[in-house]
């Protein structure tokens, strides 16, 4: 894996603002000259180092093996892992526009697959919508064609927490988010009403949430979290025109997802298919909730290999 910081120059945002000098932090697995380019897109708190958080899909022997294809990860515009931080409101389309510019600097005019989970899936759909002739197929996992009311409400409450205190508020925001990332069945099985496993005077589920809060404060900052949740809220492709040249789309719903329920993913697939687009819906059976695309990535890779990527890599 090699990492590079790519300068893409000035970037105009959908809101009309101009960012004067934008950089994109990129990780490259494999040889871009191999002829098979996979763009793996990260979720809200992820980064460009795809193999670190998606080893079931990216790595030697995985679904996307750098020995036979080139996998590229790009840190989102506005994130805090090497790309330009942004304190303006940005959209998923802005994020994707910056990614395209970075790939152009690298000499990559077309990608074969754009794939991501959650906010990464939104980016994959935006790629297919905005530049259909530059992408072979898009796979959106746990991501519909728009951000629904529940997700917007949860993001809003999390940003209210950030406004109270940038550190403690970020931890509280993560606790709120985790309750939408995990299923009730999983939390009940793992924690139930048991006392804290580390001997503290609290329930085990409280200890779990405290741990998640501590970890997020070490990984990301409140301003980034606010910027990217606003970007997620902006996402809505329902009333836009899908070009006739739109590449094949694969939607993956997660059976136990409460943040973006499987029925919403299926509805999105059906809505776009009604416009004559080649769309496939797959349901991932898991009790892990929205986080299943990360927690059970090897199982997800097997599902995709059988239903979406046979013969691709």
BALO-196691 format. One record per residue (C-alpha): residue in one letter; x negated, y negated, z negated. Coordinates in steps of 0.05 Angstrom, whole numbers. Each point is the difference from the previous one (the first is absolute). Layout:
BEGIN
<pt residu="A" xx="X" yy="Y" zz="Z"/>
...
//
This chain:
BEGIN
<pt residu="X" xx="0" yy="0" zz="0"/>
<pt residu="X" xx="-24" yy="-70" zz="17"/>
<pt residu="X" xx="28" yy="-65" zz="-26"/>
<pt residu="X" xx="0" yy="-67" zz="35"/>
<pt residu="X" xx="27" yy="-69" zz="-12"/>
<pt residu="X" xx="30" yy="-26" zz="65"/>
<pt residu="X" xx="8" yy="-74" zz="12"/>
<pt residu="X" xx="62" yy="-12" zz="43"/>
<pt residu="X" xx="1" yy="-77" zz="-1"/>
<pt residu="X" xx="62" yy="-42" zz="-12"/>
<pt residu="X" xx="67" yy="34" zz="-8"/>
<pt residu="X" xx="68" yy="-33" zz="5"/>
<pt residu="X" xx="52" yy="29" zz="-47"/>
<pt residu="X" xx="73" yy="11" zz="14"/>
<pt residu="X" xx="15" yy="-56" zz="-49"/>
<pt residu="X" xx="-38" yy="-50" zz="43"/>
<pt residu="X" xx="-62" yy="-6" zz="-44"/>
<pt residu="X" xx="-69" yy="9" zz="29"/>
<pt residu="X" xx="-53" yy="40" zz="-36"/>
<pt residu="X" xx="-66" yy="-30" zz="26"/>
<pt residu="X" xx="-48" yy="58" zz="-8"/>
<pt residu="X" xx="26" yy="70" zz="-12"/>
<pt residu="X" xx="-40" yy="63" zz="-16"/>
<pt residu="X" xx="23" yy="72" zz="0"/>
<pt residu="X" xx="-35" yy="55" zz="-39"/>
<pt residu="X" xx="-2" yy="63" zz="41"/>
<pt residu="X" xx="-20" yy="73" zz="-14"/>
<pt residu="X" xx="-16" yy="45" zz="59"/>
<pt residu="X" xx="-1" yy="75" zz="-5"/>
<pt residu="X" xx="-29" yy="34" zz="61"/>
<pt residu="X" xx="-20" yy="-27" zz="68"/>
<pt residu="X" xx="45" yy="-52" zz="33"/>
<pt residu="X" xx="-25" yy="25" zz="67"/>
<pt residu="X" xx="30" yy="69" zz="-11"/>
<pt residu="X" xx="64" yy="-20" zz="36"/>
<pt residu="X" xx="49" yy="15" zz="-57"/>
<pt residu="X" xx="14" yy="-60" zz="-46"/>
<pt residu="X" xx="43" yy="6" zz="-62"/>
<pt residu="X" xx="17" yy="-62" zz="-40"/>
<pt residu="X" xx="17" yy="19" zz="-72"/>
<pt residu="X" xx="36" yy="-57" zz="-35"/>
<pt residu="X" xx="0" yy="-8" zz="-75"/>
<pt residu="X" xx="56" yy="-17" zz="-49"/>
<pt residu="X" xx="8" yy="-56" zz="-50"/>
<pt residu="X" xx="-60" yy="12" zz="-45"/>
<pt residu="X" xx="-42" yy="42" zz="47"/>
<pt residu="X" xx="-60" yy="-18" zz="42"/>
<pt residu="X" xx="-37" yy="16" zz="64"/>
<pt residu="X" xx="-38" yy="60" zz="-28"/>
<pt residu="X" xx="53" yy="49" zz="24"/>
<pt residu="X" xx="-36" yy="65" zz="-15"/>
<pt residu="X" xx="-4" yy="-19" zz="-74"/>
<pt residu="X" xx="75" yy="-4" zz="-10"/>
<pt residu="X" xx="25" yy="45" zz="56"/>
<pt residu="X" xx="-49" yy="59" zz="2"/>
<pt residu="X" xx="54" yy="48" zz="22"/>
<pt residu="X" xx="7" yy="-39" zz="64"/>
<pt residu="X" xx="-69" yy="-29" zz="13"/>
<pt residu="X" xx="-65" yy="37" zz="-7"/>
<pt residu="X" xx="-36" yy="62" zz="24"/>
<pt residu="X" xx="50" yy="56" zz="9"/>
<pt residu="X" xx="59" yy="-47" zz="-11"/>
<pt residu="X" xx="55" yy="-19" zz="48"/>
<pt residu="X" xx="-42" yy="-56" zz="28"/>
<pt residu="X" xx="-71" yy="26" zz="1"/>
<pt residu="X" xx="-54" yy="-53" zz="15"/>
<pt residu="X" xx="-39" yy="54" zz="37"/>
<pt residu="X" xx="54" yy="0" zz="55"/>
<pt residu="X" xx="33" yy="-68" zz="-6"/>
<pt residu="X" xx="-15" yy="-70" zz="-26"/>
<pt residu="X" xx="40" yy="-23" zz="-60"/>
<pt residu="X" xx="1" yy="-75" zz="-16"/>
<pt residu="X" xx="24" yy="-32" zz="-64"/>
<pt residu="X" xx="9" yy="-75" zz="-6"/>
<pt residu="X" xx="10" yy="-37" zz="-65"/>
<pt residu="X" xx="64" yy="-41" zz="7"/>
<pt residu="X" xx="-3" yy="-74" zz="10"/>
<pt residu="X" xx="13" yy="-30" zz="-69"/>
<pt residu="X" xx="-27" yy="59" zz="-38"/>
<pt residu="X" xx="-61" yy="-3" zz="-46"/>
<pt residu="X" xx="-45" yy="55" zz="27"/>
<pt residu="X" xx="-40" yy="-40" zz="50"/>
<pt residu="X" xx="50" yy="-32" zz="47"/>
<pt residu="X" xx="17" yy="-74" zz="-4"/>
<pt residu="X" xx="44" yy="-15" zz="-61"/>
<pt residu="X" xx="62" yy="-40" zz="17"/>
<pt residu="X" xx="44" yy="-41" zz="-46"/>
<pt residu="X" xx="50" yy="-20" zz="53"/>
<pt residu="X" xx="61" yy="43" zz="15"/>
<pt residu="X" xx="-19" yy="51" zz="52"/>
<pt residu="X" xx="40" yy="53" zz="37"/>
<pt residu="X" xx="-13" yy="71" zz="21"/>
<pt residu="X" xx="-6" yy="-27" zz="71"/>
<pt residu="X" xx="-56" yy="-47" zz="-24"/>
<pt residu="X" xx="-37" yy="58" zz="-31"/>
<pt residu="X" xx="6" yy="41" zz="64"/>
<pt residu="X" xx="-21" yy="-59" zz="43"/>
<pt residu="X" xx="-64" yy="-6" zz="-40"/>
<pt residu="X" xx="-13" yy="75" zz="7"/>
<pt residu="X" xx="8" yy="-3" zz="76"/>
<pt residu="X" xx="-51" yy="-57" zz="3"/>
<pt residu="X" xx="-49" yy="40" zz="-42"/>
<pt residu="X" xx="6" yy="60" zz="46"/>
<pt residu="X" xx="-10" yy="-45" zz="61"/>
<pt residu="X" xx="-66" yy="-24" zz="-30"/>
<pt residu="X" xx="-19" yy="73" zz="-8"/>
<pt residu="X" xx="15" yy="11" zz="74"/>
<pt residu="X" xx="62" yy="43" zz="-15"/>
<pt residu="X" xx="58" yy="-19" zz="45"/>
<pt residu="X" xx="45" yy="59" zz="-15"/>
<pt residu="X" xx="13" yy="48" zz="-57"/>
<pt residu="X" xx="30" yy="69" zz="7"/>
<pt residu="X" xx="34" yy="4" zz="-68"/>
<pt residu="X" xx="20" yy="-52" zz="-52"/>
<pt residu="X" xx="20" yy="34" zz="-65"/>
<pt residu="X" xx="14" yy="-23" zz="-71"/>
<pt residu="X" xx="43" yy="9" zz="-61"/>
<pt residu="X" xx="45" yy="-51" zz="-34"/>
<pt residu="X" xx="-27" yy="-69" zz="20"/>
<pt residu="X" xx="-49" yy="36" zz="46"/>
<pt residu="X" xx="59" yy="31" zz="36"/>
<pt residu="X" xx="30" yy="-69" zz="10"/>
<pt residu="X" xx="-64" yy="-21" zz="34"/>
<pt residu="X" xx="1" yy="61" zz="45"/>
<pt residu="X" xx="71" yy="-18" zz="22"/>
<pt residu="X" xx="-20" yy="-72" zz="11"/>
<pt residu="X" xx="-58" yy="23" zz="44"/>
<pt residu="X" xx="48" yy="41" zz="43"/>
<pt residu="X" xx="50" yy="-57" zz="5"/>
<pt residu="X" xx="-48" yy="-57" zz="15"/>
<pt residu="X" xx="-50" yy="33" zz="47"/>
<pt residu="X" xx="31" yy="65" zz="25"/>
<pt residu="X" xx="-49" yy="6" zz="58"/>
<pt residu="X" xx="-60" yy="2" zz="-47"/>
<pt residu="X" xx="23" yy="58" zz="-43"/>
<pt residu="X" xx="14" yy="73" zz="15"/>
<pt residu="X" xx="46" yy="16" zz="-59"/>
<pt residu="X" xx="19" yy="-27" zz="-69"/>
<pt residu="X" xx="14" yy="38" zz="-63"/>
<pt residu="X" xx="35" yy="-34" zz="-59"/>
<pt residu="X" xx="3" yy="40" zz="-65"/>
<pt residu="X" xx="47" yy="-24" zz="-54"/>
<pt residu="X" xx="13" yy="-64" zz="39"/>
<pt residu="X" xx="65" yy="-21" zz="34"/>
<pt residu="X" xx="8" yy="-54" zz="53"/>
<pt residu="X" xx="14" yy="-53" zz="-54"/>
<pt residu="X" xx="-12" yy="-12" zz="-74"/>
<pt residu="X" xx="65" yy="12" zz="-37"/>
<pt residu="X" xx="33" yy="-39" zz="-56"/>
<pt residu="X" xx="-25" yy="45" zz="-56"/>
<pt residu="X" xx="-73" yy="-5" zz="22"/>
<pt residu="X" xx="6" yy="-76" zz="8"/>
<pt residu="X" xx="31" yy="-5" zz="-69"/>
<pt residu="X" xx="-54" yy="41" zz="-32"/>
<pt residu="X" xx="-54" yy="-40" zz="34"/>
<pt residu="X" xx="32" yy="-64" zz="-24"/>
<pt residu="X" xx="1" yy="23" zz="-72"/>
<pt residu="X" xx="-72" yy="21" zz="6"/>
<pt residu="X" xx="-19" yy="-69" zz="25"/>
<pt residu="X" xx="38" yy="-31" zz="-59"/>
<pt residu="X" xx="-46" yy="42" zz="-44"/>
<pt residu="X" xx="-61" yy="-28" zz="35"/>
<pt residu="X" xx="24" yy="-71" zz="-12"/>
<pt residu="X" xx="2" yy="13" zz="-75"/>
<pt residu="X" xx="-73" yy="21" zz="-3"/>
<pt residu="X" xx="-47" yy="20" zz="57"/>
<pt residu="X" xx="-31" yy="58" zz="-38"/>
<pt residu="X" xx="53" yy="27" zz="-49"/>
<pt residu="X" xx="53" yy="-17" zz="52"/>
<pt residu="X" xx="-36" yy="41" zz="53"/>
<pt residu="X" xx="-1" yy="59" zz="-47"/>
<pt residu="X" xx="74" yy="-8" zz="-13"/>
<pt residu="X" xx="14" yy="-5" zz="75"/>
<pt residu="X" xx="-36" yy="65" zz="10"/>
<pt residu="X" xx="42" yy="34" zz="-53"/>
<pt residu="X" xx="63" yy="-23" zz="35"/>
<pt residu="X" xx="-26" yy="24" zz="66"/>
<pt residu="X" xx="-19" yy="68" zz="-26"/>
<pt residu="X" xx="72" yy="14" zz="-20"/>
<pt residu="X" xx="19" yy="-7" zz="73"/>
<pt residu="X" xx="-60" yy="39" zz="26"/>
<pt residu="X" xx="14" yy="63" zz="-42"/>
<pt residu="X" xx="63" yy="41" zz="-3"/>
<pt residu="X" xx="41" yy="13" zz="-63"/>
<pt residu="X" xx="-12" yy="74" zz="10"/>
<pt residu="X" xx="-75" yy="-9" zz="1"/>
<pt residu="X" xx="-2" yy="-46" zz="-60"/>
<pt residu="X" xx="46" yy="46" zz="-40"/>
<pt residu="X" xx="-43" yy="61" zz="16"/>
<pt residu="X" xx="-66" yy="-34" zz="-15"/>
<pt residu="X" xx="19" yy="-42" zz="-59"/>
<pt residu="X" xx="71" yy="11" zz="-24"/>
<pt residu="X" xx="9" yy="-24" zz="-72"/>
<pt residu="X" xx="-68" yy="26" zz="-22"/>
<pt residu="X" xx="-44" yy="-40" zz="-44"/>
<pt residu="X" xx="-61" yy="-34" zz="30"/>
<pt residu="X" xx="-53" yy="52" zz="20"/>
<pt residu="X" xx="-55" yy="-45" zz="-28"/>
<pt residu="X" xx="30" yy="-3" zz="-69"/>
<pt residu="X" xx="26" yy="-71" zz="2"/>
<pt residu="X" xx="66" yy="-18" zz="-34"/>
<pt residu="X" xx="40" yy="-3" zz="64"/>
<pt residu="X" xx="32" yy="46" zz="51"/>
<pt residu="X" xx="-43" yy="33" zz="53"/>
<pt residu="X" xx="35" yy="-38" zz="56"/>
<pt residu="X" xx="-20" yy="-65" zz="-35"/>
<pt residu="X" xx="-72" yy="22" zz="-1"/>
<pt residu="X" xx="3" yy="17" zz="74"/>
<pt residu="X" xx="27" yy="-69" zz="17"/>
<pt residu="X" xx="-53" yy="-34" zz="-44"/>
<pt residu="X" xx="-54" yy="38" zz="38"/>
<pt residu="X" xx="28" yy="-22" zz="67"/>
<pt residu="X" xx="2" yy="-72" zz="-24"/>
<pt residu="X" xx="-73" yy="4" zz="-22"/>
<pt residu="X" xx="-22" yy="30" zz="66"/>
<pt residu="X" xx="35" yy="-51" zz="45"/>
<pt residu="X" xx="-32" yy="-59" zz="-37"/>
<pt residu="X" xx="-68" yy="30" zz="16"/>
<pt residu="X" xx="17" yy="8" zz="74"/>
<pt residu="X" xx="39" yy="-61" zz="24"/>
<pt residu="X" xx="17" yy="-71" zz="-19"/>
<pt residu="X" xx="67" yy="-33" zz="-11"/>
<pt residu="X" xx="-5" yy="-47" zz="59"/>
<pt residu="X" xx="-12" yy="58" zz="48"/>
<pt residu="X" xx="58" yy="39" zz="-29"/>
<pt residu="X" xx="47" yy="-60" zz="9"/>
<pt residu="X" xx="-23" yy="-12" zz="72"/>
<pt residu="X" xx="8" yy="71" zz="22"/>
<pt residu="X" xx="68" yy="12" zz="-34"/>
<pt residu="X" xx="26" yy="-62" zz="35"/>
<pt residu="X" xx="-26" yy="29" zz="65"/>
<pt residu="X" xx="36" yy="65" zz="-14"/>
<pt residu="X" xx="65" yy="-37" zz="-14"/>
<pt residu="X" xx="-5" yy="-35" zz="68"/>
<pt residu="X" xx="2" yy="65" zz="39"/>
<pt residu="X" xx="63" yy="9" zz="43"/>
<pt residu="X" xx="1" yy="29" zz="71"/>
<pt residu="X" xx="74" yy="16" zz="3"/>
<pt residu="X" xx="23" yy="-57" zz="44"/>
<pt residu="X" xx="-60" yy="-4" zz="46"/>
<pt residu="X" xx="-6" yy="28" zz="70"/>
<pt residu="X" xx="-40" yy="64" zz="5"/>
<pt residu="X" xx="-36" yy="1" zz="67"/>
<pt residu="X" xx="15" yy="56" zz="49"/>
<pt residu="X" xx="-74" yy="17" zz="-4"/>
<pt residu="X" xx="3" yy="12" zz="-75"/>
<pt residu="X" xx="-43" yy="62" zz="-15"/>
<pt residu="X" xx="28" yy="61" zz="-36"/>
<pt residu="X" xx="17" yy="-15" zz="-73"/>
<pt residu="X" xx="1" yy="49" zz="-58"/>
<pt residu="X" xx="35" yy="-18" zz="-64"/>
<pt residu="X" xx="-13" yy="42" zz="-62"/>
<pt residu="X" xx="50" yy="-6" zz="-57"/>
<pt residu="X" xx="-18" yy="26" zz="-69"/>
<pt residu="X" xx="55" yy="40" zz="-33"/>
<pt residu="X" xx="-8" yy="-29" zz="-70"/>
<pt residu="X" xx="-18" yy="-72" zz="19"/>
<pt residu="X" xx="40" yy="-53" zz="-37"/>
<pt residu="X" xx="-37" yy="-61" zz="26"/>
<pt residu="X" xx="14" yy="16" zz="73"/>
<pt residu="X" xx="49" yy="58" zz="-2"/>
<pt residu="X" xx="-3" yy="53" zz="53"/>
<pt residu="X" xx="69" yy="-20" zz="26"/>
<pt residu="X" xx="-27" yy="-70" zz="15"/>
<pt residu="X" xx="-58" yy="30" zz="38"/>
<pt residu="X" xx="47" yy="46" zz="39"/>
<pt residu="X" xx="47" yy="-58" zz="14"/>
<pt residu="X" xx="-58" yy="-41" zz="27"/>
<pt residu="X" xx="-21" yy="57" zz="46"/>
<pt residu="X" xx="71" yy="7" zz="26"/>
<pt residu="X" xx="8" yy="-74" zz="10"/>
<pt residu="X" xx="-62" yy="-5" zz="44"/>
<pt residu="X" xx="15" yy="65" zz="36"/>
<pt residu="X" xx="67" yy="-30" zz="21"/>
<pt residu="X" xx="-40" yy="-51" zz="41"/>
<pt residu="X" xx="-29" yy="55" zz="43"/>
<pt residu="X" xx="-66" yy="5" zz="-37"/>
<pt residu="X" xx="-34" yy="68" zz="-11"/>
<pt residu="X" xx="9" yy="8" zz="-76"/>
<pt residu="X" xx="-8" yy="60" zz="-46"/>
<pt residu="X" xx="21" yy="5" zz="-73"/>
<pt residu="X" xx="-34" yy="48" zz="-48"/>
<pt residu="X" xx="17" yy="9" zz="-73"/>
<pt residu="X" xx="-55" yy="15" zz="-50"/>
<pt residu="X" xx="26" yy="42" zz="-58"/>
<pt residu="X" xx="-35" yy="-22" zz="-63"/>
<pt residu="X" xx="16" yy="-19" zz="-72"/>
<pt residu="X" xx="-55" yy="-52" zz="-2"/>
<pt residu="X" xx="45" yy="-56" zz="24"/>
<pt residu="X" xx="-27" yy="-57" zz="43"/>
<pt residu="X" xx="-71" yy="18" zz="-20"/>
<pt residu="X" xx="5" yy="68" zz="33"/>
<pt residu="X" xx="-38" yy="-24" zz="62"/>
<pt residu="X" xx="-60" yy="-11" zz="-46"/>
<pt residu="X" xx="11" yy="53" zz="-54"/>
<pt residu="X" xx="12" yy="58" zz="49"/>
<pt residu="X" xx="-39" yy="-23" zz="60"/>
<pt residu="X" xx="-25" yy="69" zz="19"/>
<pt residu="X" xx="72" yy="26" zz="2"/>
<pt residu="X" xx="20" yy="-62" zz="40"/>
<pt residu="X" xx="-57" yy="14" zz="49"/>
<pt residu="X" xx="27" yy="71" zz="11"/>
<pt residu="X" xx="70" yy="-28" zz="13"/>
<pt residu="X" xx="-26" yy="-50" zz="50"/>
<pt residu="X" xx="-44" yy="51" zz="35"/>
<pt residu="X" xx="60" yy="45" zz="11"/>
<pt residu="X" xx="50" yy="-55" zz="20"/>
<pt residu="X" xx="-36" yy="-61" zz="27"/>
<pt residu="X" xx="-73" yy="12" zz="18"/>
<pt residu="X" xx="-6" yy="67" zz="33"/>
<pt residu="X" xx="-54" yy="-9" zz="53"/>
<pt residu="X" xx="-15" yy="-72" zz="-18"/>
<pt residu="X" xx="-68" yy="10" zz="-32"/>
//
